[in-house]
């Protein structure tokens, strides 16, 4: 089947429309039939555009990764200090997490592990950014100087990676976002100086942390 090329703007609108379907059902359980039906277009047209379901999934995920990275860059440029930048990046990431189901993460692990590896190829870039951010945060007086940041950030990443796959084990009344918000704000508080806490306190409400202390 001959492949159909779309203008970049048209293609971006299409993959952005497909993403919520993939996010809810998971990439493996997303079918071309379901996408065509929900977008009111023919399955033949989808195949003409993408060639295959796997190519569609890869195109959607690569575009969303690019969009997410661009959003993070905008946040960093607009921030007045590193604590503000880091908090707002976590809030931005929270918005993405809220769109993804447990099925999405299970499918990425079980069926699309090669694609997941591609997304994790930026780990070195991430570690370089964190190293620069920590040095700058100390200079700005918003990050503590008595903390082992390599250990702290490693533990934080392990928690976040595990969190994506543990929603089904949460007790009733605790959601994935509840856990994400609590882990994020606890992490930031653990590395903040008094100056950093002032910045953080102004942003904490954006995490929408529930303060129900009734533990049974």
C-alpha positions as CSV (number, residue, x, y, z in Angstrom):
1,X,0.0,0.0,0.0
2,X,1.4,3.4,-1.0
3,X,2.1,5.6,2.0
4,X,0.4,8.9,2.3
5,X,2.5,11.9,3.4
6,X,0.8,14.7,5.4
7,X,2.0,18.2,6.0
8,X,3.9,18.5,9.3
9,X,1.1,20.4,11.0
10,X,-1.6,17.9,9.9
11,X,0.6,15.0,11.1
12,X,1.1,16.6,14.5
13,X,-2.6,17.1,15.0
14,X,-3.2,13.5,14.0
15,X,-0.7,12.0,16.4
16,X,-1.8,14.3,19.2
17,X,-5.4,13.0,18.6
18,X,-4.2,9.4,18.7
19,X,-2.1,9.7,21.9
20,X,-5.1,9.7,24.3
21,X,-6.3,6.5,22.8
22,X,-2.9,4.9,23.3
23,X,-2.5,6.4,26.8
24,X,-5.8,4.8,27.9
25,X,-5.7,1.4,26.3
26,X,-1.9,0.8,26.1
27,X,0.0,0.5,22.9
28,X,-0.5,-3.2,22.5
29,X,-4.2,-3.1,23.1
30,X,-4.7,-0.1,20.8
31,X,-6.0,-1.3,17.5
32,X,-6.1,0.4,14.1
33,X,-9.9,-0.3,14.1
34,X,-10.4,1.5,17.4
35,X,-8.3,4.5,16.4
36,X,-10.1,4.8,13.1
37,X,-13.5,4.5,14.8
38,X,-12.7,7.1,17.5
39,X,-11.3,9.6,15.0
40,X,-14.0,9.0,12.4
41,X,-11.6,8.0,9.7
42,X,-11.0,4.9,7.7
43,X,-8.5,2.2,8.8
44,X,-7.1,2.2,5.2
45,X,-6.2,5.9,5.6
46,X,-4.3,5.1,8.8
47,X,-2.3,2.4,7.1
48,X,-1.6,4.8,4.2
49,X,-0.2,7.4,6.6
50,X,1.7,5.1,9.0
51,X,2.3,1.9,7.1
52,X,1.6,-0.3,10.2
53,X,0.3,-0.2,13.7
54,X,3.8,-0.3,15.2
55,X,4.9,2.6,13.1
56,X,1.8,4.5,14.3
57,X,2.7,3.8,17.9
58,X,6.3,4.8,17.4
59,X,5.3,8.0,15.6
60,X,2.9,9.0,18.4
61,X,5.4,8.3,21.2
62,X,8.3,10.1,19.5
63,X,6.1,13.1,18.9
64,X,4.9,13.2,22.5
65,X,8.4,12.8,23.7
66,X,9.5,15.8,21.6
67,X,6.5,17.9,22.8
68,X,7.3,17.0,26.4
69,X,11.0,17.9,26.1
70,X,10.1,21.2,24.5
71,X,7.7,21.9,27.4
72,X,10.4,21.2,29.9
73,X,12.8,23.5,28.1
74,X,10.3,26.3,28.2
75,X,9.8,25.8,32.0
76,X,13.5,25.9,32.7
77,X,14.0,29.1,30.7
78,X,11.1,30.8,32.4
79,X,12.1,29.9,36.0
80,X,13.9,32.3,38.4
81,X,15.8,29.6,40.2
82,X,16.5,25.9,40.1
83,X,14.0,24.9,42.8
84,X,11.2,26.6,40.9
85,X,12.3,25.0,37.7
86,X,12.5,21.5,39.2
87,X,9.1,21.8,41.0
88,X,7.4,23.1,37.8
89,X,9.0,20.3,35.7
90,X,7.6,17.7,38.2
91,X,4.2,19.4,38.0
92,X,4.4,19.3,34.2
93,X,5.4,15.6,34.3
94,X,2.4,15.0,36.6
95,X,0.1,16.3,33.9
96,X,1.6,13.7,31.5
97,X,1.3,10.9,34.1
98,X,-2.3,11.7,34.7
99,X,-3.0,10.8,31.1
100,X,-1.4,7.3,31.2
101,X,-3.1,4.2,32.4
102,X,-1.5,1.2,34.2
103,X,-2.1,-0.7,30.9
104,X,0.1,1.7,29.1
105,X,3.1,1.0,31.3
106,X,2.5,-2.7,31.3
107,X,2.4,-2.8,27.5
108,X,5.6,-0.7,27.3
109,X,7.3,-3.2,29.5
110,X,6.0,-6.4,28.0
111,X,5.5,-5.6,24.3
112,X,7.4,-2.4,23.5
113,X,10.5,-2.7,25.6
114,X,12.7,-1.7,22.6
115,X,10.7,1.5,22.2
116,X,11.0,2.1,25.9
117,X,14.8,1.7,25.6
118,X,14.8,4.4,23.0
119,X,13.0,6.8,25.4
120,X,15.5,6.0,28.1
121,X,18.5,6.7,25.8
122,X,18.4,10.3,27.2
123,X,19.5,9.1,30.6
124,X,23.0,10.5,30.2
125,X,21.6,13.8,29.1
126,X,19.3,13.7,32.2
127,X,22.2,13.0,34.5
128,X,24.2,15.8,33.0
129,X,21.3,18.2,33.5
130,X,20.9,17.1,37.1
131,X,24.6,17.6,37.8
132,X,24.4,21.1,36.5
133,X,21.2,21.8,38.3
134,X,22.6,20.7,41.6
135,X,25.7,22.9,41.3
136,X,23.5,25.9,40.3
137,X,21.0,25.2,43.1
138,X,23.7,25.2,45.7
139,X,25.1,28.5,44.3
140,X,21.6,30.0,44.4
141,X,21.2,28.9,47.9
142,X,18.1,26.8,47.3
143,X,19.6,23.4,47.5
144,X,21.3,21.9,50.6
145,X,25.0,21.4,50.6
146,X,25.0,18.5,53.0
147,X,23.2,16.0,50.7
148,X,24.4,13.1,48.6
149,X,22.6,14.1,45.5
150,X,23.7,11.1,43.4
151,X,22.0,8.8,45.9
152,X,18.9,11.1,46.4
153,X,18.2,11.3,42.7
154,X,18.8,7.6,42.1
155,X,16.3,6.7,44.9
156,X,13.8,9.3,43.5
157,X,14.0,7.7,40.0
158,X,13.6,4.2,41.4
159,X,10.5,5.3,43.2
160,X,9.1,6.9,40.2
161,X,9.8,4.0,37.9
162,X,8.3,1.6,40.4
163,X,5.3,3.8,40.9
164,X,4.2,3.6,37.3
165,X,3.6,-0.2,37.7
166,X,2.2,-0.4,41.2
167,X,-1.2,1.4,40.9
168,X,-3.1,-1.8,41.2
169,X,-1.5,-2.5,44.6
170,X,-2.6,0.8,46.1
171,X,-5.3,0.6,48.8
172,X,-8.7,2.1,48.1
173,X,-8.6,5.9,48.2
174,X,-5.0,6.3,47.1
175,X,-4.4,7.1,43.4
176,X,-1.3,7.1,41.2
177,X,-1.3,10.9,41.3
178,X,-1.6,11.0,45.1
179,X,1.5,8.9,45.3
180,X,3.3,10.8,42.6
181,X,2.5,14.2,44.3
182,X,3.6,13.0,47.7
183,X,6.8,11.5,46.5
184,X,7.7,14.6,44.5
185,X,7.0,17.2,47.2
186,X,8.8,15.1,49.8
187,X,11.8,14.8,47.6
188,X,12.0,18.5,46.9
189,X,11.6,19.3,50.6
190,X,14.4,16.9,51.5
191,X,16.9,18.9,49.4
192,X,15.6,22.4,50.0
193,X,17.3,25.1,52.1
194,X,15.2,27.6,54.0
195,X,15.4,29.8,50.9
196,X,14.4,26.9,48.7
197,X,11.5,26.1,50.9
198,X,10.1,29.6,50.4
199,X,10.0,29.0,46.7
200,X,8.6,25.5,47.1
201,X,5.8,26.6,49.5
202,X,4.5,29.0,46.8
203,X,4.3,26.0,44.3
204,X,3.2,23.2,46.6
205,X,-0.5,23.8,46.0
206,X,0.0,23.1,42.3
207,X,0.7,19.5,43.3
208,X,-2.9,19.2,44.7
209,X,-1.7,17.1,47.7
210,X,-4.6,15.8,49.7
211,X,-4.0,16.2,53.5
212,X,-6.3,13.5,54.8
213,X,-4.7,12.2,58.0
214,X,-7.2,9.6,58.7
215,X,-5.1,6.4,58.5
216,X,-6.9,3.1,59.0
